[in-house]
């Protein structure tokens, strides 16, 4: 099983729930994230590979930004409202200790796999 799948599904559901009702209908019609998982993993490996020393908060923000931009379009990252929302979702993920710990393990594993020859 893809270790990122539960996290990407959670991010997607948080995003959909935060949108007005009309945007929710549009968001529900977006393609599902698991089919895009290899793209997410590749982008995460690249971005996490540059994160040194390890910073769990920054890694979580990278994860959230990558998942959202993958699902909703890379142009979203240029939106000035995007980063505050990324920080808010990241803080929510951090507030659930078990979830935060597991996500940190998965992200560190991706980073280590990237650094391995």
N, C-alpha and C positions, 0 to 999 in steps of 0.2 A: 504494500500500500504506500502511496505517496505521502510522506510525512507532512507536506505542506497543505494538503487538501483540507483538513479541518480548519486551518487558520484562514485559508483563502475564502472558504465558505462563510466563516464568521465575519470577515471583513466585508464581504459582499452583502450579507444580511444587515450589518450595521449601516452600511451606506444606503441601502434601499429603505430601511426604516427611518433614516434621517431626512429623506426627501419628501416634498409635498406629494399629495395623492396622485396628481397627474404625472409627476416624474417617476413615481413608483411603478406605474403601469409601463412606462417606457423602459425603466431599469429591469423590470421583470422579463422583458422581451430580449434583453442582451444575451449573447451566447454564454453558456455556463463556463465557469473557470476551469474545471478539470481538463477540458480539451486543450486549454492554453497552458497547462502546467509546465511542459518542457520549456516554453518561452519564459515563463516566470522564473523557473529554476536557473536558467542560463543567465538571465539578467541579474538575479539575486547573487549568483556566484561572482559575477563581474563586480558588482557594486560592493559586496561584502569583502571581496579580496582586497579592496583598497582601504578597508577600515582597520587601521592599526594605530595605537593599541585597541583592543576590543572594548567597545562601548555599548553595553546592552540597550540603552535608550536609543542611541543612534541607529543601531542595528534594527530595532523594532520599527523606527521611522522609515528606514530604507525598505523594510518588508512591506509596510502599509502603502507607501508611495508606489512601489513596484507593482503590487497587486492591483491597486486602483488604476494606475495608468495603463496596465496591461488590459484590464477589463473595459475601461472607459475611453481609452485613447491617450497617447503620449502628450498630446497638446494640453491636456489637463494640468500637467506639471508646470506650465507657464502661467496658469491662473493664479493671481495673488491670494485668492481664498483657499487655495489647495493646501499649502503648508500648515496653516493653522488647523485645518481639519485633520491633516495627517497627525499632527501633534496630539490633538484631542483623542483620536481613535487609538493612537499608540499609548496614551496615558490610560485609557480604558483597559486596554490589553494588559498593561502593567499592574493594574489594580486587582487583577485576578491572579493570585500568586501561583497556583498550579499551572495555569495557562501560560503565564509569563515565563515561568521556569522552563516549561517544555518548549516553548517557542525559542527561547534563548539557546537551548541545547541543539535544536534543529538548525538554527541559523549559524551557530558556531561550527557545527558539523559541515555545513555547506562551505563555510570559509576555510576550514581545514582541508576539505577535499579539493578546494581550488588551489591551495598552496602546495599540495602534495605533487611531486613530480610525476 
